[in-house]
């Protein structure tokens, strides 16, 4: 009985030890053995060029010379499996600087390990191989490359950053865009004096997410009082023991987040946490808010000389041009169209991702170029000069990521457009894109919430779900007396496709466009009489027309034709079997295709696809494929229509299956048989 009890106790202790080991990474700096080189294939991504074994960081507050300092520590170990991952040996550390204060790196160590003749050989980074560069007035970078890296190497590095900037609490990414991560951990310990908002994202669950409260003693220094109500240059030490909270997050065995179709920005979905300092809460003092409110944020932005500071000035230098453009026009909308068209056609955007302007309105007006804020702020100033109600709108483009609608975090914004109100109707416009019409925005602007830069800071939304785009294609084919098939193609493109079409024609010309168009057919065709309608009317979708001719090769008395010709959906845009982040199309899809085709003389229909009508999600989407014969004509109508642009991850499988079915149907052929 005693022996059984001892065995049970031993088993419990073993299980307890295993549980504890699972809560910590086994990787430790400098502890690399020959056993660590045995694994060369990882199930998370069997084709991975590298694997991040461990990425562990911590941020805490410590006693500094006078005040609190923030101490950030990081340790990372990577297994290099292929040459394509050698870039992982290049490490960059970003440091913040303000005036005479700057963050400093200490305890920097980096080692490469290789297995040679069964033994682990170390190659250490030399201090002279660490380079320092000043990126701008607030950013310093330190760079180094680990030595002796080759296929199979294990590399690791560690460093500490001391920071006197409490608002620079470092964020953490638990997931990599290229390589699997076996263990990613971040620990943050915060005194009660510093209040932060935690902003997290991602679809992989945390393996560990916990917090623990305790107290910690800090020794600080403060100027001594002279007794006359003033402070002397002398300081004296004092101690405080605030409550502190330790937060710990761990994610393990997470696959890389790979690029797929229909995603605004992968950065929106990487497992990630960041922090925004919101207030100081020191004892016996009033709470000091740090994070601004939306009205205060807008007030500062409107006063900023690099943004709204010039909008409410007289700006008399704009009068002559504004008067010239609006001369003889009474209707406010027509005035706005003329001003918008002139700015769009006469100014060049040098940067389509910028929060603030880089120059005065007068300089932009004179130079005829500037970044997105410079040009659209000039547009707004000219609209106001014409006594129109115009204001800037701040947003984040699709590639830049989402904003947090509740919090005014300026780093999340990278774009300015103009909003105009005429008779209670809103017109949003962007004069930095050469082929956009009045009241139109580029597809990159439809990324969710935005804010109008006014004292009220009105919340706005540019949602792809509300943006319906229709494509209509018609093909008519008849026979000629030479045994060839002559067709006419006409397509009204969506507005976004029209924008791309106009840019393409501008860059390559019409002839090159039609040569490329001929290649989209499933058989050899000769294109002729190509032309465009509404190509110069940027407010309307463009229309493409051309004639085409092709022969129908007879294979033992049979002709095989794909009735979709150039317009079939040939592959499913959703490649992966599973997807952990949303599907985000740029607009609501409605693709229409109609074919009228005369059966070649001397042939009859042997076989043709069957008509199909499929509803997606109880009619929220529809795929229609209706085909039939009327006399010597074959009629076909295909329509793909969805009710939304955005779909959650749990809808992905059904959406993928819906498109799979469309691809298969579009691949089906008409079989024509020669009359006997």
C-alpha positions as CSV (number, residue, x, y, z in Angstrom):
1,X,0.0,0.0,0.0
2,X,2.8,2.3,0.9
3,X,4.6,1.5,-2.4
4,X,1.4,2.4,-4.4
5,X,1.2,5.7,-2.5
6,X,4.8,6.5,-3.3
7,X,4.3,5.6,-7.0
8,X,1.2,7.8,-7.1
9,X,3.1,10.7,-5.5
10,X,6.0,10.3,-8.0
11,X,3.6,10.3,-10.9
12,X,1.9,13.5,-9.6
13,X,5.2,15.2,-9.2
14,X,6.2,14.2,-12.8
15,X,2.9,15.5,-14.2
16,X,3.3,18.7,-12.2
17,X,6.8,19.2,-13.5
18,X,5.6,18.6,-17.1
19,X,2.8,21.2,-16.6
20,X,5.3,23.7,-15.3
21,X,7.7,23.1,-18.2
22,X,4.9,23.7,-20.7
23,X,4.3,27.1,-19.2
24,X,7.9,28.2,-20.1
25,X,10.0,28.0,-23.1
26,X,12.9,25.6,-22.8
27,X,15.1,28.0,-24.9
28,X,17.8,29.8,-22.9
29,X,20.5,32.1,-24.2
30,X,23.8,30.1,-24.6
31,X,22.2,26.7,-24.1
32,X,22.3,25.0,-27.4
33,X,23.2,21.3,-27.8
34,X,23.6,18.9,-30.6
35,X,20.0,17.6,-29.9
36,X,18.6,21.0,-31.0
37,X,19.8,20.4,-34.5
38,X,18.0,17.1,-35.0
39,X,14.6,18.5,-36.1
40,X,14.7,19.8,-39.7
41,X,11.0,19.6,-40.6
42,X,8.2,21.3,-38.7
43,X,4.6,20.3,-39.1
44,X,3.3,23.9,-38.7
45,X,4.9,24.6,-42.1
46,X,6.8,21.8,-43.7
47,X,8.2,24.1,-46.4
48,X,9.4,26.8,-44.0
49,X,12.8,28.3,-44.7
50,X,13.2,29.2,-41.0
51,X,11.4,28.5,-37.7
52,X,11.3,30.9,-34.8
53,X,12.0,28.7,-31.8
54,X,11.4,31.3,-29.2
55,X,10.7,35.0,-29.1
56,X,10.4,36.3,-25.5
57,X,10.1,39.9,-24.4
58,X,9.3,41.9,-21.3
59,X,8.7,45.5,-20.3
60,X,8.8,46.8,-16.8
61,X,9.4,50.0,-14.8
62,X,12.5,50.4,-12.7
63,X,14.1,53.1,-10.6
64,X,16.1,55.5,-12.7
65,X,18.6,58.1,-11.8
66,X,15.8,60.5,-10.9
67,X,12.5,59.0,-12.1
68,X,11.0,55.9,-13.4
69,X,12.6,54.3,-16.4
70,X,11.1,51.6,-18.7
71,X,13.3,48.5,-19.2
72,X,12.6,46.4,-22.3
73,X,14.3,43.0,-22.7
74,X,14.1,40.7,-25.7
75,X,15.5,37.3,-26.5
76,X,15.0,35.5,-29.8
77,X,16.1,32.2,-31.2
78,X,15.7,31.1,-34.9
79,X,16.5,28.0,-36.8
80,X,17.7,28.7,-40.4
81,X,16.7,25.9,-42.7
82,X,17.1,27.5,-46.2
83,X,19.2,30.2,-47.8
84,X,16.1,32.2,-48.5
85,X,15.8,32.9,-44.7
86,X,19.3,34.4,-44.3
87,X,17.7,37.8,-43.9
88,X,16.6,36.7,-40.4
89,X,20.3,37.2,-39.4
90,X,19.9,40.9,-40.1
91,X,18.6,42.6,-37.0
92,X,17.4,46.2,-36.6
93,X,16.7,47.8,-33.2
94,X,14.7,51.1,-33.3
95,X,15.3,53.7,-30.5
96,X,13.4,56.8,-29.7
97,X,15.0,60.2,-29.1
98,X,13.7,63.6,-28.0
99,X,16.1,66.5,-27.5
100,X,18.9,65.3,-25.2
101,X,17.1,62.2,-24.1
102,X,17.4,59.0,-26.0
103,X,16.8,55.3,-25.4
104,X,19.9,53.2,-24.9
105,X,20.8,49.6,-25.7
106,X,22.8,47.5,-23.3
107,X,23.6,43.8,-22.8
108,X,23.6,43.2,-26.5
109,X,24.7,39.6,-27.3
110,X,24.3,37.5,-30.5
111,X,25.6,34.1,-31.4
112,X,25.4,31.7,-34.4
113,X,25.6,28.0,-33.7
114,X,26.5,25.4,-36.3
115,X,26.9,21.6,-35.9
116,X,30.3,20.5,-37.2
117,X,31.4,16.8,-36.8
118,X,28.8,16.3,-34.2
119,X,29.9,19.3,-32.1
120,X,28.3,22.7,-31.6
121,X,30.5,25.5,-32.8
122,X,29.7,29.1,-31.6
123,X,30.5,32.2,-33.6
124,X,29.8,35.4,-31.5
125,X,28.9,38.8,-32.8
126,X,31.7,41.3,-32.3
127,X,30.8,44.7,-30.8
128,X,32.5,46.5,-33.8
129,X,29.9,44.8,-36.1
130,X,27.0,46.8,-34.5
131,X,26.3,50.0,-36.5
132,X,24.3,53.0,-35.5
133,X,22.4,55.3,-37.8
134,X,20.1,58.3,-37.2
135,X,17.0,57.8,-39.3
136,X,15.4,61.2,-38.4
137,X,15.3,63.6,-35.5
138,X,13.3,61.1,-33.3
139,X,14.6,57.8,-34.5
140,X,18.0,56.0,-34.1
141,X,18.6,52.5,-35.4
142,X,21.2,50.0,-34.4
143,X,21.9,47.2,-37.0
144,X,23.9,44.1,-37.0
145,X,24.2,40.8,-38.9
146,X,24.9,37.6,-37.1
147,X,28.1,35.9,-38.5
148,X,28.7,32.5,-40.0
149,X,25.1,31.8,-40.9
150,X,24.4,28.9,-43.2
151,X,21.6,26.3,-43.8
152,X,20.9,24.5,-40.5
153,X,22.3,27.3,-38.3
154,X,20.7,28.3,-35.0
155,X,20.9,32.0,-34.3
156,X,20.0,33.9,-31.2
157,X,20.3,37.3,-29.8
158,X,19.3,39.3,-26.7
159,X,19.4,42.9,-25.7
160,X,18.0,45.4,-23.2
161,X,16.6,48.9,-23.9
162,X,16.4,51.6,-21.1
163,X,13.8,54.2,-21.9
164,X,12.7,57.4,-20.2
165,X,9.6,57.7,-22.3
166,X,6.6,56.0,-20.6
167,X,4.4,56.5,-23.6
168,X,6.8,54.4,-25.7
169,X,5.7,51.1,-24.1
170,X,6.7,48.7,-26.8
171,X,4.1,46.6,-28.6
172,X,4.5,42.9,-29.4
173,X,3.8,40.7,-32.3
174,X,3.1,37.0,-31.5
175,X,3.0,35.9,-35.1
176,X,5.3,36.1,-38.1
177,X,4.2,36.8,-41.7
178,X,6.7,34.3,-43.1
179,X,7.8,31.7,-40.6
180,X,6.1,29.5,-37.9
181,X,6.6,30.5,-34.3
182,X,6.9,27.8,-31.7
183,X,6.8,30.0,-28.6
184,X,6.1,33.8,-28.4
185,X,5.8,35.4,-25.0
186,X,5.4,39.0,-23.7
187,X,5.3,40.1,-20.1
188,X,4.5,43.7,-19.0
189,X,4.7,44.9,-15.4
190,X,3.0,48.2,-14.8
191,X,2.9,50.4,-11.6
192,X,-0.5,51.8,-10.8
193,X,0.8,55.4,-11.6
194,X,0.7,54.7,-15.3
195,X,-2.7,53.9,-17.0
196,X,-2.6,52.3,-20.4
197,X,-5.2,51.2,-22.9
198,X,-4.5,47.7,-24.2
199,X,-5.2,47.2,-27.9
200,X,-5.0,43.6,-29.2
201,X,-5.9,41.8,-32.4
202,X,-5.5,38.4,-34.0
203,X,-7.4,35.1,-34.3
204,X,-5.1,32.6,-32.6
205,X,-6.0,31.9,-29.0
206,X,-3.5,32.6,-26.2
207,X,-1.9,29.5,-24.6
208,X,-1.4,31.6,-21.5
209,X,-3.0,34.9,-20.6
210,X,-2.8,35.9,-17.0
211,X,-2.1,38.7,-14.6
212,X,-0.8,39.0,-11.0
213,X,-1.0,41.9,-8.5
214,X,1.8,42.8,-6.1
215,X,3.7,45.7,-4.7
216,X,7.1,47.0,-5.6
217,X,9.4,49.6,-4.0
218,X,11.0,52.3,-6.2
219,X,13.8,54.7,-5.1
220,X,13.5,58.1,-6.9
221,X,14.9,61.6,-6.5
222,X,13.2,64.9,-6.3
223,X,14.4,68.6,-5.9
224,X,14.5,69.7,-2.3
225,X,12.4,72.6,-1.1
226,X,14.2,75.8,0.0
227,X,11.6,76.8,2.4
228,X,10.6,79.8,0.4
229,X,8.2,77.9,-1.9
230,X,10.8,77.2,-4.5
231,X,12.9,74.2,-5.4
232,X,16.7,74.2,-5.1
233,X,19.2,72.4,-7.4
234,X,19.8,69.8,-4.8
235,X,17.8,66.5,-4.8
236,X,17.0,64.0,-2.2
237,X,16.0,60.4,-2.5
238,X,12.6,59.1,-1.5
239,X,10.8,55.7,-1.9
240,X,7.4,54.8,-3.0
241,X,5.7,51.4,-3.0
242,X,2.9,51.4,-5.5
243,X,0.8,48.4,-6.6
244,X,2.1,46.8,-9.7
245,X,0.3,44.4,-12.1
246,X,2.2,41.8,-14.1
247,X,0.5,40.8,-17.4
248,X,1.7,37.8,-19.3
249,X,0.7,36.5,-22.8
250,X,2.0,33.4,-24.5
251,X,1.1,32.0,-27.9
252,X,2.7,28.8,-29.1
253,X,2.8,26.7,-32.3
254,X,1.4,29.4,-34.5
255,X,1.7,29.1,-38.3
256,X,2.8,32.1,-40.4
257,X,0.1,34.4,-41.6
258,X,0.3,34.1,-45.4
259,X,-0.9,36.5,-48.0
260,X,-4.2,35.6,-49.7
261,X,-6.7,37.3,-52.0
262,X,-9.2,39.8,-50.6
263,X,-7.5,41.1,-47.5
264,X,-7.0,44.8,-46.7
265,X,-3.7,44.3,-44.8
266,X,-2.3,41.3,-43.2
267,X,-1.1,43.5,-40.4
268,X,-4.7,43.8,-39.3
269,X,-4.8,40.1,-38.3
270,X,-1.4,39.2,-37.0
271,X,-1.6,38.4,-33.3
272,X,-0.4,41.6,-31.8
273,X,-0.8,43.8,-28.8
274,X,0.0,47.5,-28.4
275,X,-0.4,50.0,-25.6
276,X,-1.5,53.6,-25.5
277,X,-0.7,55.7,-22.4
278,X,-4.0,57.2,-21.3
279,X,-3.4,58.9,-17.9
280,X,-1.0,59.5,-15.0
281,X,-2.4,58.6,-11.6
282,X,0.1,59.8,-9.0
283,X,-0.9,59.8,-5.3
284,X,-2.3,63.1,-3.8
285,X,-2.6,64.6,-7.3
286,X,-5.4,64.9,-9.8
287,X,-5.5,62.4,-12.6
288,X,-3.6,63.8,-15.6
289,X,-5.1,62.6,-18.9
290,X,-2.6,61.9,-21.6
291,X,-4.8,60.5,-24.4
292,X,-6.7,63.3,-26.1
293,X,-10.4,63.3,-26.8
294,X,-11.6,63.5,-30.4
295,X,-12.5,67.2,-30.2
296,X,-9.2,68.1,-28.6
297,X,-7.3,66.0,-31.2
298,X,-9.1,67.8,-34.0
299,X,-8.5,71.2,-32.4
300,X,-4.8,70.6,-32.3
301,X,-4.8,69.3,-35.9
302,X,-6.8,72.3,-37.1
303,X,-4.2,74.6,-35.5
304,X,-1.2,72.6,-36.8
305,X,0.7,74.6,-39.5
306,X,1.3,71.3,-41.4
307,X,-2.4,70.6,-41.5
308,X,-5.3,72.8,-40.8
309,X,-3.4,75.9,-39.8
310,X,-3.7,77.5,-43.2
311,X,-7.3,76.7,-44.0
312,X,-8.9,79.5,-42.2
313,X,-6.5,82.2,-43.3
314,X,-7.4,84.7,-46.0
315,X,-5.6,82.8,-48.7
316,X,-6.1,85.6,-51.1
317,X,-3.5,84.1,-53.5
318,X,-6.2,81.5,-54.4
319,X,-8.8,84.1,-55.4
320,X,-7.8,84.8,-59.0
321,X,-7.7,81.1,-60.0
322,X,-10.9,80.3,-58.0
323,X,-12.7,83.2,-59.6
324,X,-11.5,82.2,-63.1
325,X,-12.7,78.6,-62.6
326,X,-16.1,79.6,-61.3
327,X,-16.8,82.5,-63.6
328,X,-20.3,82.5,-65.0
329,X,-21.4,79.6,-62.8
330,X,-24.1,79.9,-60.2
331,X,-24.7,76.3,-59.2
332,X,-22.6,75.3,-56.2
333,X,-22.0,71.7,-57.5
334,X,-20.8,72.9,-60.9
335,X,-18.4,75.3,-59.1
336,X,-17.1,72.4,-57.0
337,X,-16.7,70.2,-60.1
338,X,-14.6,72.8,-61.9
339,X,-12.3,73.4,-58.9
340,X,-11.9,69.7,-58.3
341,X,-11.1,68.9,-61.9
342,X,-8.5,71.6,-62.1
343,X,-6.7,70.5,-59.0
344,X,-6.8,66.8,-60.0
345,X,-5.5,67.5,-63.5
346,X,-2.7,70.0,-62.5
347,X,-1.1,68.6,-59.4
348,X,1.1,65.6,-58.8
349,X,1.0,63.6,-55.6
350,X,4.4,62.7,-54.3
351,X,3.2,60.5,-51.4
352,X,-0.1,58.7,-51.0
353,X,0.5,57.8,-47.4
354,X,0.9,60.8,-45.1
355,X,-0.9,62.2,-42.1
356,X,0.5,65.8,-42.2
357,X,1.4,68.1,-45.0
358,X,4.9,69.0,-45.8
359,X,4.5,72.6,-47.0
360,X,2.3,75.7,-47.0
361,X,-0.8,75.9,-49.2
362,X,1.0,78.7,-51.2
363,X,4.0,76.4,-51.8
364,X,1.7,73.6,-52.9
365,X,-0.1,76.0,-55.2
366,X,3.1,77.2,-56.7
367,X,5.0,73.9,-57.0
368,X,2.0,72.0,-58.4
369,X,2.9,69.0,-56.2
370,X,2.8,67.7,-52.7
371,X,1.7,64.7,-50.6
372,X,-1.9,63.6,-50.2
373,X,-2.5,66.0,-47.3
374,X,-0.9,69.0,-49.2
375,X,-3.0,68.6,-52.3
376,X,-6.4,67.8,-50.7
377,X,-6.0,70.6,-48.2
378,X,-5.4,72.9,-51.1
379,X,-8.6,71.6,-52.8
380,X,-10.5,72.3,-49.5
381,X,-9.0,75.8,-49.3
382,X,-10.1,76.6,-52.9
383,X,-13.6,75.2,-52.3
384,X,-13.9,77.5,-49.2
385,X,-12.6,80.4,-51.3
386,X,-15.6,79.7,-53.5
387,X,-17.8,79.9,-50.3
388,X,-18.5,76.2,-50.3
389,X,-18.8,74.0,-47.2
390,X,-15.7,71.8,-47.3
391,X,-13.7,70.1,-44.6
392,X,-10.9,67.5,-44.4
393,X,-11.6,63.9,-43.5
394,X,-8.9,61.7,-41.9
395,X,-8.8,58.0,-42.7
396,X,-6.6,55.0,-43.0
397,X,-6.2,53.3,-46.4
398,X,-6.8,49.5,-46.7
399,X,-3.1,48.7,-46.9
400,X,-2.3,50.8,-43.8
401,X,-4.7,49.0,-41.5
402,X,-7.8,49.8,-39.5
403,X,-8.3,52.7,-37.1
404,X,-9.7,52.5,-33.6
405,X,-12.9,54.5,-33.8
406,X,-13.0,55.1,-30.0
407,X,-9.4,56.4,-29.6
408,X,-7.7,59.3,-31.3
409,X,-4.4,57.6,-32.1
410,X,-2.8,59.7,-34.8
411,X,-0.3,57.1,-35.9
412,X,-3.2,55.0,-37.3
413,X,-4.1,57.7,-39.9
414,X,-2.3,58.1,-43.2
415,X,-4.7,59.8,-45.6
416,X,-6.8,62.9,-46.1
417,X,-9.7,63.4,-48.4
418,X,-12.1,66.3,-48.9
419,X,-15.8,66.3,-47.8
420,X,-18.2,68.8,-49.4
421,X,-21.8,69.4,-48.4
422,X,-24.2,70.9,-50.8
423,X,-27.9,71.0,-50.0
424,X,-27.5,68.4,-47.3
425,X,-25.8,66.0,-49.8
426,X,-22.2,64.8,-49.0
427,X,-19.6,64.6,-51.8
428,X,-16.3,62.9,-50.9
429,X,-13.4,63.5,-53.2
430,X,-9.7,62.9,-53.7
431,X,-7.8,65.2,-56.1
432,X,-4.5,63.1,-55.8
433,X,-5.7,60.3,-58.2
434,X,-5.6,61.3,-61.9
435,X,-8.5,59.3,-63.1
436,X,-11.1,59.8,-60.3
437,X,-14.3,61.6,-61.0
438,X,-16.0,64.2,-58.8
439,X,-17.5,62.6,-55.7
440,X,-15.5,59.4,-56.2
441,X,-12.9,57.8,-54.1
442,X,-10.2,55.2,-54.8
443,X,-11.0,51.7,-53.6
444,X,-8.2,51.9,-51.1
445,X,-10.2,54.5,-49.1
446,X,-13.0,52.1,-48.3
447,X,-11.5,50.8,-45.1
448,X,-14.1,51.4,-42.4
449,X,-14.3,54.3,-40.0
450,X,-12.9,57.8,-40.5
451,X,-13.2,61.2,-38.8
452,X,-14.1,64.6,-40.2
453,X,-11.6,67.2,-39.1
454,X,-14.0,69.6,-37.5
455,X,-14.5,70.7,-33.9
456,X,-17.3,68.0,-33.6
457,X,-15.0,65.3,-35.0
458,X,-17.9,63.6,-36.8
459,X,-17.5,59.8,-37.1
460,X,-17.8,58.7,-40.8
461,X,-17.6,55.3,-42.4
462,X,-16.4,54.2,-45.8
463,X,-17.6,50.7,-46.0
464,X,-17.0,48.3,-48.9
465,X,-20.3,46.6,-48.0
466,X,-22.2,49.7,-49.2
467,X,-20.3,49.9,-52.4
468,X,-22.1,48.1,-55.2
469,X,-20.2,47.6,-58.4
470,X,-21.7,46.1,-61.6
471,X,-19.9,44.6,-64.6
472,X,-22.0,43.9,-67.7
473,X,-20.6,41.9,-70.6
474,X,-22.3,41.0,-73.9
475,X,-21.0,38.8,-76.7
476,X,-22.8,38.2,-80.0
477,X,-21.4,35.6,-82.5
478,X,-22.6,34.7,-86.0
479,X,-21.2,32.6,-88.8
480,X,-19.8,34.0,-92.1
481,X,-19.8,32.3,-95.5
482,X,-16.1,31.4,-95.1
483,X,-16.7,29.1,-92.1
484,X,-15.5,31.5,-89.5
485,X,-17.2,32.9,-86.5
486,X,-17.5,36.6,-86.1
487,X,-18.2,38.1,-82.7
488,X,-18.8,41.5,-81.1
489,X,-17.7,42.1,-77.6
490,X,-19.0,44.9,-75.3
491,X,-18.3,45.3,-71.6
492,X,-19.2,48.0,-69.1
493,X,-16.6,47.7,-66.5
494,X,-17.0,48.4,-62.8
495,X,-15.9,51.9,-61.7
496,X,-12.8,50.5,-60.0
497,X,-11.9,48.5,-63.0
498,X,-12.5,51.6,-65.2
499,X,-10.0,53.5,-63.0
500,X,-7.4,50.7,-63.6
501,X,-8.3,50.6,-67.3
502,X,-7.7,54.4,-67.7
503,X,-4.4,54.2,-66.0
504,X,-3.4,51.2,-68.2
505,X,-4.3,53.0,-71.4
506,X,-2.4,56.0,-70.3
507,X,0.7,54.0,-69.6
508,X,0.7,51.4,-72.5
509,X,-1.7,52.8,-75.1
510,X,-4.8,51.3,-76.7
511,X,-3.0,49.0,-79.1
512,X,-1.1,47.2,-76.4
513,X,-4.3,46.8,-74.4
514,X,-6.2,45.1,-77.2
515,X,-3.2,42.7,-77.9
516,X,-3.3,41.7,-74.2
517,X,-7.1,41.3,-74.4
518,X,-6.8,38.8,-77.3
519,X,-4.8,36.6,-75.0
520,X,-7.7,36.2,-72.5
521,X,-9.7,34.1,-74.9
522,X,-9.5,30.3,-74.8
523,X,-8.8,30.1,-78.5
524,X,-6.9,32.1,-81.1
525,X,-8.8,35.2,-82.1
526,X,-8.2,38.2,-84.3
527,X,-9.3,41.5,-82.7
528,X,-10.4,44.5,-84.7
529,X,-12.3,47.8,-84.4
530,X,-11.4,48.2,-80.8
531,X,-12.7,51.4,-79.1
532,X,-13.7,52.9,-75.8
533,X,-16.7,54.8,-74.6
534,X,-16.7,57.3,-71.7
535,X,-12.9,56.7,-71.2
536,X,-12.4,60.5,-70.6
537,X,-15.6,60.8,-68.4
538,X,-14.0,59.9,-65.1
539,X,-17.3,60.1,-63.3
540,X,-18.7,57.1,-65.2
541,X,-17.7,53.5,-65.8
542,X,-15.8,53.0,-69.1
543,X,-17.1,50.7,-71.9
544,X,-14.9,48.5,-74.0
545,X,-15.9,47.3,-77.5
546,X,-14.3,45.3,-80.2
547,X,-14.9,42.7,-82.9
548,X,-13.3,39.4,-83.0
549,X,-13.0,36.5,-85.4
550,X,-12.0,32.9,-84.9
551,X,-12.1,29.5,-86.6
552,X,-13.8,26.4,-85.0
553,X,-11.3,23.5,-85.3
554,X,-13.2,20.3,-86.1
555,X,-12.0,17.2,-84.2
556,X,-13.3,14.1,-85.9
557,X,-16.6,15.8,-86.7
558,X,-16.9,17.5,-83.3
559,X,-16.4,21.1,-82.1
560,X,-15.7,21.9,-78.5
561,X,-16.4,25.5,-77.3
562,X,-16.4,27.1,-73.9
563,X,-19.4,29.5,-74.0
564,X,-17.8,31.9,-71.5
565,X,-15.0,32.6,-73.9
566,X,-12.8,35.3,-72.3
567,X,-15.0,35.8,-69.2
568,X,-14.9,32.5,-67.4
569,X,-13.8,32.4,-63.8
570,X,-10.9,30.0,-64.3
571,X,-9.6,29.6,-60.8
572,X,-11.0,30.0,-57.3
573,X,-9.6,33.2,-55.7
574,X,-9.8,31.4,-52.3
575,X,-6.9,29.0,-52.4
576,X,-6.4,27.9,-48.8
577,X,-8.6,25.2,-47.3
578,X,-8.8,27.2,-44.1
579,X,-8.6,30.9,-43.3
580,X,-8.4,32.5,-39.9
581,X,-9.1,36.1,-40.9
582,X,-11.9,37.8,-42.8
583,X,-12.5,38.0,-46.6
584,X,-12.5,41.7,-47.5
585,X,-13.5,42.4,-51.1
586,X,-13.2,46.0,-52.3
587,X,-16.9,46.2,-53.3
588,X,-20.1,44.2,-53.5
589,X,-19.8,42.0,-56.6
590,X,-22.3,41.8,-59.4
591,X,-20.9,40.3,-62.6
592,X,-23.2,39.8,-65.6
593,X,-22.5,37.9,-68.8
594,X,-24.7,37.3,-71.8
595,X,-23.9,35.3,-74.9
596,X,-25.9,34.9,-78.2
597,X,-24.1,32.5,-80.5
598,X,-25.2,31.1,-83.9
599,X,-24.5,27.4,-84.3
600,X,-22.0,26.8,-87.1
601,X,-23.6,25.8,-90.4
602,X,-23.7,22.0,-90.7
603,X,-23.5,21.3,-87.0
604,X,-26.0,20.4,-84.3
605,X,-25.8,20.5,-80.5
606,X,-24.5,17.2,-79.2
607,X,-24.2,18.3,-75.6
608,X,-24.2,21.5,-73.5
609,X,-24.0,22.5,-69.9
610,X,-27.1,22.2,-67.8
611,X,-28.7,25.4,-66.4
612,X,-28.0,26.0,-62.8
613,X,-29.3,28.4,-60.1
614,X,-27.5,28.4,-56.8
615,X,-28.2,30.6,-53.8
616,X,-25.5,31.5,-51.4
617,X,-26.5,31.8,-47.7
618,X,-30.3,31.8,-48.2
619,X,-30.3,34.1,-51.1
620,X,-27.7,36.6,-49.9
621,X,-25.7,35.7,-53.0
622,X,-26.6,34.0,-56.3
623,X,-25.0,32.2,-59.2
624,X,-27.1,32.0,-62.2
625,X,-26.2,30.0,-65.3
626,X,-29.0,29.7,-67.7
627,X,-28.4,28.2,-71.1
628,X,-30.7,27.1,-73.9
629,X,-31.1,26.7,-77.7
630,X,-33.6,28.7,-79.8
631,X,-33.5,27.7,-83.4
632,X,-29.9,28.0,-84.6
633,X,-28.9,30.2,-81.7
634,X,-27.5,29.3,-78.3
635,X,-28.4,31.8,-75.5
636,X,-26.5,32.0,-72.2
637,X,-26.7,34.2,-69.2
638,X,-24.3,34.0,-66.3
639,X,-24.5,36.1,-63.2
640,X,-22.5,36.2,-60.0
641,X,-24.0,38.4,-57.4
642,X,-23.1,38.8,-53.7
643,X,-24.9,40.8,-51.1
644,X,-21.8,41.8,-49.1
645,X,-18.1,42.6,-49.6
646,X,-16.9,41.4,-46.1
647,X,-17.2,37.8,-44.7
648,X,-16.1,36.5,-41.3
649,X,-13.7,33.5,-41.0
650,X,-16.5,31.1,-40.1
651,X,-18.1,31.9,-43.5
652,X,-15.0,31.2,-45.5
653,X,-15.6,27.5,-46.2
654,X,-19.1,28.0,-47.7
655,X,-17.8,31.0,-49.7
656,X,-14.9,29.0,-51.1
657,X,-17.3,26.1,-52.0
658,X,-19.6,28.6,-53.7
659,X,-16.8,29.9,-55.9
660,X,-15.5,26.3,-56.5
661,X,-18.9,25.5,-58.0
662,X,-18.7,28.6,-60.3
663,X,-15.3,27.7,-61.6
664,X,-16.4,24.2,-62.4
665,X,-19.5,25.4,-64.2
666,X,-17.6,28.0,-66.2
667,X,-15.3,25.3,-67.4
668,X,-18.0,23.2,-69.0
669,X,-18.1,23.1,-72.8
670,X,-20.7,23.1,-75.6
671,X,-20.2,20.1,-77.9
672,X,-21.3,20.5,-81.5
673,X,-21.5,17.5,-83.8
674,X,-21.3,17.6,-87.6
675,X,-24.5,16.6,-89.3
676,X,-24.2,13.2,-91.0
